[in-house]
């Protein structure tokens, strides 16, 4: 192989680098939330298995993967400080390949969303627009420690939940489902704030006003905890008012108590312990989402 051929190959991204760009580890939250929406709809599952699988692939690998590619492209200068080993700043995704991957996946998202019907297509349009609004100038809502995490929480938890329920029922979901999905999306703002701790130095240097930057790690962590707790407590109260079996709100309450323990550990050193909390407290948070979905399914004809 000639030197010229070697240089030409070097200008193309390696498939493993492209996979790393779309961050498979981030696909779980929207896929989980979509599944919660499917369950909460009360519709038959096995009869709609292919529709469900398509929606899970859309919400995770395609839309979420697209958002990660777009974010990495728009954040390539920040990542050069925070995470220089990432595919774009390290050169493993050369030139404008990161942008082309994000744009191609945006088009793929819209096509697959169209296959899910009018509700799936409308939700996909919103998700794609939100992904670019979060990362790209001149909007770049990521600059705000309030709007940025709020938008991500909406797209990771609320919108997929709504989409799963809407696709299954081919109609606007019941207000109870929308309310619960909104509450969990609001709580996810706190999860996203804790996720900002890993980029604290780069955000400070590049002018991104995340809550850890503007408020300091300790205060930002306390606010994130309250933001996560209050919506979950509201869900427990709502389920009790809707007269679901006591086992559902009791199980969610137990998970909230578990999160309180994890929060106490995390608050001793928020910057160091935030990643640990993401592997403990957040798992309890999303477990509560699934229990809530089954509680809504139990209501059945009441929805």
N, C-alpha and C positions, 0 to 999 in steps of 0.2 A: 504494500500500500504506500502511495506517495505521500510526501509531506502535505501537499495541497489537499489530498483526500482526508488526511488526519485533521487538518484545520476545519474542513467542511463538516466532518462528523462532530467536531467539538462545538460547533455552533448550534447543534440540535440538542434538546434536553433529553437526558436519559429517562426512560420510563419510570424508574424508581424515584427519580427526583420529581417528576410530575405527580406521582402518587403522594409524595411527601408534601408537595405544594398544596394539595387539596385536603390535607390533614384528616385522615380517616378517624382519628380519635375524637374529633369534634362532631362527627355525624350522629353520635348516640342521642344527644338531647332532642333534636327535632324528630328523629325516628321514633323515639320513646313517646314524645308528645303526640305524634300522629297516631300511634297505637292507642294512646289513651282516648283520643277523640273517636277512634273506631269503636272502642269498647263502650264508651259513654253513650254512643248513638242508640244502643239497644237493638241494632239491626243484626241479622244472622251473619255469622263470621265465615263459616265454611263455604256458603254459597257465593261469597264475594271475595274468596281468597286471592284471586289474581288481581283484582282491583286493589286490595289491601297491599299486596306485595309491590305493585307498581307505585302506590302512594308512598310506601316506606322508602323505596329506592329514590323516588323524586325528592322527598324531604331531606334525606341524608346525603348519599353520594353525589347527587346532581345539584340541588339548590344549595345545600350547605357547602359542598365542595366548591361550587362556583363562588360563593361568598368568600371562602378562604383564599381562593386564587386572586380574586379582586382585591381583597384586603392586603395580601402579601405584595401585590404589584404596587398599590398605592402607598404601602408602608415600607417600601424597599429601603428608603433612607433611614427610617427609624430602626428597622431590623439590622441595618449595618452596624448600629450601636448596641442594640439589645441582644440580637441573635444573629451574628455575622455568619453563622454556619447554615442559616436557612437557604433554601434552594436559589433564590434570586440574588441576594447579596454575595453568596459564595461563588456565583457564576455557573452553578450546575443547571440553572434555567437561564440561558444566555439571552442577550438582546431583549427584544420585546415579546419573547415567547410567553412570559407570564401574562401579559395583556391579552394575547391571542387565545390562550387557554381559557381565561376568564370570559371573554366574549363568546367563544364557541360554546362554553357550558351554559351561558345565559340563553343562547338560542335553543340549546337542547332542553333546558328547563322549560321554556315556553312550549315547545313541541309536546313534551311528555305531559305537562299540565293540561294542554288542550285535550289530550287523550282521556283525561279524568273527568271531562264534562265541564259545564259552565262554571260551577263553583270551584273546582280544582284549578281551572285556567285562571279565574279571577284572583284566587289566592296566590297562584304562582307569579302572576304579574306583580302583585304587591310585594311578594318576597324578593323578586329580582330587583325591583326599584329600590327597596329598602337596603339591599346589600350594597348597591352602588352609592346610595345616599349616605350610608354609614362611612364608607371608605374614601370616596372620590371628591376631589375639589370640583366646584367651589362650595358644595354643601358640607361634606365631610363632618357628619354629626359626631364622629369619633372624637373630635376636638373637645366636646363637652362631656364632663363627668356625669351629667344628669341625662341628657338626651341620648348619648351614645349607648350606655348600658341599658337604658329603657328600650331602645329600638332593638337591640340584640335579644333582650328578654322576650320581647313581643314575637320576634321571628323564630326564636328557638323553642318557645313553649306555647305561647298563645295562638299564633297563626297556624302551626301544624295541628294543634288540638282542634281548632275550628275547622280546618280543612278535612281532617279525618272524619269528623262528625257530619260535615256538609256533603262530602263525597258519598258517604254511606247512605245518607237519607235523601240525597239529591234535592235538598231544600235547605233553607236557612235553619241552622240548629236551634233547638229550644233555648229561650233566654237563660235558663238555669245552666246549661252547658256553656254558653257564651260567658256568663258571669264567672263561673269557676275557672275557665281557661284564662280569662283576663286577670283574675287574682293570682294565679300561678305565674303568669307572665310578669306581673308587677313584682312578685317576690324574686323572680330571676334577675331583676336589676341588681339585687345584692350579690348574687353569685357572680355576675359579670364584673362588679366592682372589685371583688376579691381577686378575680382573674387579672385585673390591671396591676396587681402588685408586682408581677414578674417583669413588667415593662417600666417600672418606676423611673429608673435613671434615664432611659431613652426618651420617655414621655416628657420628662422635665427639660431635657436638653433641646427637644424639638418643638416645645410649646404646646403639647397636648395637655389639656386641663382635666385630666382624670381626677377623681376624688382623692386617691392617695397622694397626688401631686398637690392639689389645692388645699386639702384639709390636713394632710399628714396621715401616715399609716394608721395610727391609733384611732383617731377620730373617724376616719373613713371606714375602718373595720367595724366600729360600733354602729355606725349608720347602716352599713350593709347588713349587719345582724338584725336590726330592727326591721329593715325593709323585707328581709326574708321571713321573719316571724309573724308579722302582723297579718299578711294575706292568708297564711296557713291557719291562723286562729280564726279568721273570718270564715274560712271554708268549714272548719269544725262547727262553728255556730250555725252556718247555713244548713249543713247536713242535719243537725239536730232539729232545726226549725222545719225542715222538710220531712221529718219523721222517718228517716232511714233507720235500719236496725242499729242499735247502740254500738255494735262491734266495729262499725266503720269509723265513726268519729273517735272511738276509744283507741283504735289502732293508729290513727293519724296523730292523736294527742301523744301517744307513746313515742312516736317518731319525732315529734316536736321536742319532747323532753330529751331525747337522745341528741338532737341538734344543740340544745342548750348546753349540754355537757361538752360537746365538741367545740362550741363557740367559746366557752370558758378557757379551754386549752389554747385555742387559736389566739384569743385576745391577749395572752401573755406575751406573745411576740408575733404580731400580725404579719409582718413582712416574711418571716421565716416559716410560719405555720399555715399561711394561706393555701399553699399547694396541698398540705396534709388535709386541711379542711375540705378541699375539693374532692378528696377521695373518701371522706367519711360523712361529713354533714350533708353534702350535696346528694350523696346516694340515698340518705334518709329522706331528703326533700322529694326526690323523684319517685321514691317508693310510695310516699304519701299521695302523689299524683295518681299513681295506678290504683291505689285503694279508692280514691275519690271517683275515678272513672267507673269502677265496679259499683260504687254506691249509686251513681247516677243511672247506671244500667239497671240496678235493682228497682229504681222508681218506675221503670218501664212505662206503663200506660199513663203515669202521672206526668210524664214529660210532654 
